Amino acid sequence: MTGALFRRVRRWCVPILKLRYKQRPNQPVQGADVLGFRLCLDPPVVAVPEVKTRTTRRLDVGIDAEESLGKVLADLPSSITFVVARLLDRSNALADHIARLLRDGYAVERHIVFVHDEGAWSQQIIDRLQGSITARTQVTVIRVGDLDTVIKQAFTAAADRSTAVGDSPAAEGGGRG
């Protein structure tokens, strides 16, 4: 949802939809959730949204988001390098433009995005967050009815798609090139 929000509504360049990764299976997830780029601005701008998706109410989730955003920003060059590497894997010319940010510099736009079940949302989450924000941050709340079902359907669709792609002759090298 956040990728769609930044791509289609806010018109950011979001070349990779999911950036978080693990180096080893038991290691915590690292990196930004999503990065958006506005490369034509001077200086170029990198949007860094920290996304918190919740189906239950937890009033301190905003404080957690601010803390997580701080950690991502402290290691932002690593996330940008990860984007560049994934684009190079695809031979995408955008890789060179984004790589230049590491050399020439960029501005950062901070975002916190809550994707939250409608029935579990509370304005107190925002009220508590306001006391912990350390810099200008855009906060977006996306409230979804029966979010748990939406999430399960998305994972099922992704698994079905993965299975279909993995079972295709092209995936096994038997398709036309």
C-alpha positions as CSV (number, residue, x, y, z in Angstrom):
1,M,0.0,0.0,0.0
2,T,2.8,2.4,0.8
3,G,4.5,1.7,-2.5
4,A,1.3,2.5,-4.3
5,L,0.8,5.6,-2.2
6,F,4.2,7.0,-3.0
7,R,4.2,5.9,-6.7
8,R,0.7,6.6,-7.8
9,V,-0.6,9.3,-5.5
10,R,2.5,11.3,-4.5
11,R,4.3,10.6,-7.8
12,W,7.7,9.6,-6.4
13,C,10.1,7.4,-8.3
14,V,10.0,4.1,-6.3
15,P,12.1,1.7,-8.3
16,I,12.2,-1.1,-5.7
17,L,9.0,-1.8,-3.7
18,K,10.5,-3.8,-0.8
19,L,13.9,-3.0,0.5
20,R,14.1,-4.7,3.8
21,Y,16.4,-7.7,3.9
22,K,18.3,-10.1,6.1
23,Q,22.0,-11.0,5.7
24,R,21.4,-14.3,7.6
25,P,18.1,-16.1,8.6
26,N,18.3,-15.3,12.4
27,Q,19.4,-11.7,11.9
28,P,17.0,-8.8,12.4
29,V,15.5,-7.2,9.2
30,Q,17.6,-4.3,8.0
31,G,17.2,-1.3,5.7
32,A,14.4,1.0,4.8
33,D,10.8,-0.2,4.1
34,V,10.6,1.8,0.8
35,L,12.6,4.6,-0.7
36,G,11.2,7.3,-3.1
37,F,13.3,9.5,-5.2
38,R,12.9,12.9,-6.9
39,L,16.0,13.1,-9.0
40,C,15.1,16.2,-11.0
41,L,15.1,18.5,-8.0
42,D,18.2,20.4,-6.9
43,P,19.3,18.9,-4.6
44,P,17.6,15.6,-5.3
45,V,15.3,14.3,-2.6
46,V,15.0,10.9,-1.0
47,A,11.7,10.1,0.7
48,V,12.2,7.7,3.6
49,P,8.9,6.2,4.9
50,E,8.9,4.1,8.0
51,V,5.8,1.9,7.7
52,K,4.0,0.3,10.6
53,T,1.2,-2.1,9.7
54,R,-1.0,-3.2,12.6
55,T,-4.2,-5.2,13.0
56,T,-4.4,-4.6,16.7
57,R,-4.2,-1.4,18.8
58,R,-0.8,-0.6,20.3
59,L,-0.6,3.1,21.4
60,D,3.2,3.3,21.3
61,V,3.6,2.1,17.7
62,G,4.2,5.7,16.6
63,I,7.1,6.0,19.1
64,D,8.5,2.8,17.7
65,A,8.1,4.1,14.2
66,E,10.1,7.3,15.1
67,E,12.9,5.2,16.6
68,S,13.0,2.9,13.6
69,L,13.1,5.8,11.2
70,G,16.1,7.2,13.1
71,K,18.0,4.0,12.7
72,V,17.1,3.8,9.0
73,L,18.3,7.4,8.4
74,A,21.5,6.7,10.2
75,D,22.3,4.0,7.7
76,L,20.5,5.5,4.7
77,P,23.5,5.2,2.3
78,S,23.4,1.4,2.8
79,S,19.7,1.3,1.7
80,I,20.5,3.5,-1.3
81,T,23.4,1.2,-2.2
82,F,21.0,-1.7,-2.0
83,V,18.6,0.0,-4.4
84,V,21.5,0.6,-6.8
85,A,22.6,-3.0,-6.6
86,R,19.0,-4.3,-7.4
87,L,18.7,-1.9,-10.3
88,L,22.1,-3.0,-11.7
89,D,20.9,-6.6,-11.4
90,R,18.2,-5.6,-13.9
91,S,20.5,-3.5,-16.0
92,N,18.3,-0.5,-15.3
93,A,19.9,2.8,-16.2
94,L,18.3,4.5,-13.2
95,A,21.0,2.8,-11.1
96,D,23.6,5.4,-12.3
97,H,21.4,8.3,-11.4
98,I,20.7,7.0,-7.9
99,A,24.3,6.0,-7.3
100,R,25.3,9.7,-8.0
101,L,23.3,10.7,-4.9
102,L,26.0,8.9,-2.8
103,R,28.7,11.1,-4.4
104,D,26.9,14.4,-4.9
105,G,24.5,14.5,-2.0
106,Y,20.7,14.6,-1.5
107,A,18.0,16.0,0.8
108,V,15.9,13.7,2.9
109,E,12.1,13.8,3.4
110,R,11.0,11.9,6.5
111,H,7.7,10.0,6.5
112,I,5.9,7.7,8.9
113,V,3.0,5.7,7.4
114,F,0.6,3.8,9.5
115,V,-1.4,1.1,7.7
116,H,-3.9,0.2,10.4
117,D,-7.1,-1.8,11.0
118,E,-10.0,0.7,11.1
119,G,-11.4,-0.9,14.3
120,A,-8.1,-0.8,16.1
121,W,-7.0,2.8,15.3
122,S,-6.8,5.4,18.0
123,Q,-5.9,9.1,17.7
124,Q,-3.8,8.5,20.8
125,I,-1.2,6.9,18.6
126,I,-0.6,10.3,16.9
127,D,-0.8,12.2,20.2
128,R,2.0,10.0,21.7
129,L,4.0,10.2,18.5
130,Q,4.1,14.0,18.5
131,G,6.1,14.0,21.8
132,S,8.9,11.8,20.2
133,I,9.3,13.3,16.7
134,T,12.8,14.8,16.5
135,A,12.5,16.5,13.0
136,R,10.0,17.5,10.4
137,T,8.1,14.3,9.5
138,Q,5.1,13.7,7.3
139,V,2.7,11.3,9.0
140,T,0.1,9.4,6.9
141,V,-2.6,7.1,8.3
142,I,-4.2,4.5,6.1
143,R,-7.2,2.9,7.9
144,V,-8.4,-0.3,6.3
145,G,-11.5,-2.3,7.4
146,D,-10.7,-5.9,8.2
147,L,-7.0,-5.4,7.5
148,D,-6.1,-8.9,8.7
149,T,-8.2,-10.4,5.8
150,V,-6.6,-8.0,3.3
151,I,-3.1,-9.0,4.4
152,K,-4.0,-12.7,4.2
153,Q,-5.4,-12.3,0.7
154,A,-2.3,-10.4,-0.4
155,F,0.0,-13.1,0.9
156,T,-2.1,-15.8,-0.7
157,A,-2.1,-14.0,-4.0
158,A,1.7,-13.5,-3.8
159,A,2.2,-17.2,-3.0
160,D,-0.1,-18.2,-5.9
161,R,1.8,-15.9,-8.3
162,S,5.2,-17.2,-7.1
163,T,4.1,-20.8,-7.6
164,A,2.7,-20.0,-11.1
165,V,5.9,-18.3,-12.1
166,G,8.1,-21.1,-10.6
167,D,6.1,-23.8,-12.5
168,S,6.2,-22.1,-15.9
169,P,8.4,-23.5,-18.6
170,A,10.1,-20.1,-18.9
171,A,11.1,-20.2,-15.3
172,E,12.7,-23.6,-15.9
173,G,14.7,-22.3,-18.9
174,G,12.3,-24.0,-21.3
175,G,10.6,-20.9,-22.5
176,R,11.4,-18.9,-25.6
177,G,14.1,-16.3,-25.2
